[in-house]
Amino acid sequence: MAGIVAIFGRRPAAHGVLTGPTFMSSAALDAALADIDAVFSGCASPAETGCGYCHAPEETAYLRTPDVPIPLETVRYYLFEVPNHFDDHPAVMRRLLPQGARAMADGTLGVIGYGAHGLTRVDWRLWPTEQAAAIEAFLRAWWQHALATPEPPYGIDAVFDTCATIARTVTPFLEGWVPGRVADAHLARCADVWLYDLLSDDSPFSWWYDDSVDAGVSDLRAWLTGPGAARLHAAGEYDLATRAELLALPQSERWDRLY
């Protein structure tokens, strides 16, 4: 077992908690958040009764009332609540989005990656075009901002996991991962986390459960084996690069190369 740990590395502690310094936004992220505010303004779940056992009446009342500020603790709780505790879960997600997206971006949500985000449990791409476009633009802007930030509010692997799981694809986030000192440092961090699972043919995504996850894992593996490994080599991360390249081999052959 010691040899396995030495080869694969001990998986780092989860980085879904607030880790960085004071949040500083960017023009693109500000624009995406402003679009979320505008597009989802007025949204509510008018007949929402919530769960009589888990939800306080005054908390559920916020969901029926559009545009009234919701206490952050309630936003956090409802954003990760199971869908069957609501009468209209998609409507609840639309109601929470303006504050929820901002809390995701600035780190005030508290944690990410420790439960299934509500947007992973709704078919938001089937929502009106402007709503779906606003969510997609926010995910891309949030990811790009995190990539450019040396110490984002959340661990970079948790941000990628959240974006990819909500989007049900890794492609736009990998394609937008342009080389650079900060971005390459984030790549090393993510690769170290991903390889723990990928080298065993497991999924590195904690809360991606639907049929699209297989394509997501396959796309991530292909990218990490090729462009990702090349960038790790260029950044001097030779051990990570070598392990990433082994993903192109059948699992049974990886062990022979590692020992």
Number of C-alpha atoms within 10 A of each C-alpha: 6 7 9 12 11 9 15 19 15 12 13 10 7 13 18 21 18 17 15 14 11 11 13 11 14 13 10 16 22 16 14 24 24 15 20 26 18 13 20 20 15 13 20 22 23 16 12 19 19 23 14 11 7 9 17 12 12 8 16 21 18 23 27 19 17 18 18 11 12 19 11 15 12 14 23 22 12 25 22 18 17 15 18 10 16 20 16 17 23 20 18 25 27 23 26 26 23 22 21 21 20 21 17 20 27 18 22 18 23 17 19 23 21 14 13 20 22 19 20 20 19 16 12 20 13 9 13 10 10 13 19 17 17 19 23 19 19 25 24 20 22 26 24 19 19 24 26 17 18 16 17 22 27 25 22 24 23 21 24 22 21 26 22 24 25 24 21 18 19 22 14 15 19 17 9 12 17 12 13 13 11 14 19 20 18 22 24 20 16 17 21 22 20 22 24 21 15 21 21 13 15 12 22 17 20 14 18 22 15 11 9 12 19 14 13 20 20 15 16 20 22 17 18 27 20 15 13 24 26 18 19 22 15 12 17 11 17 15 14 20 24 17 24 26 19 20 21 16 13 11 14 9 12 17 14 8 11 12 8
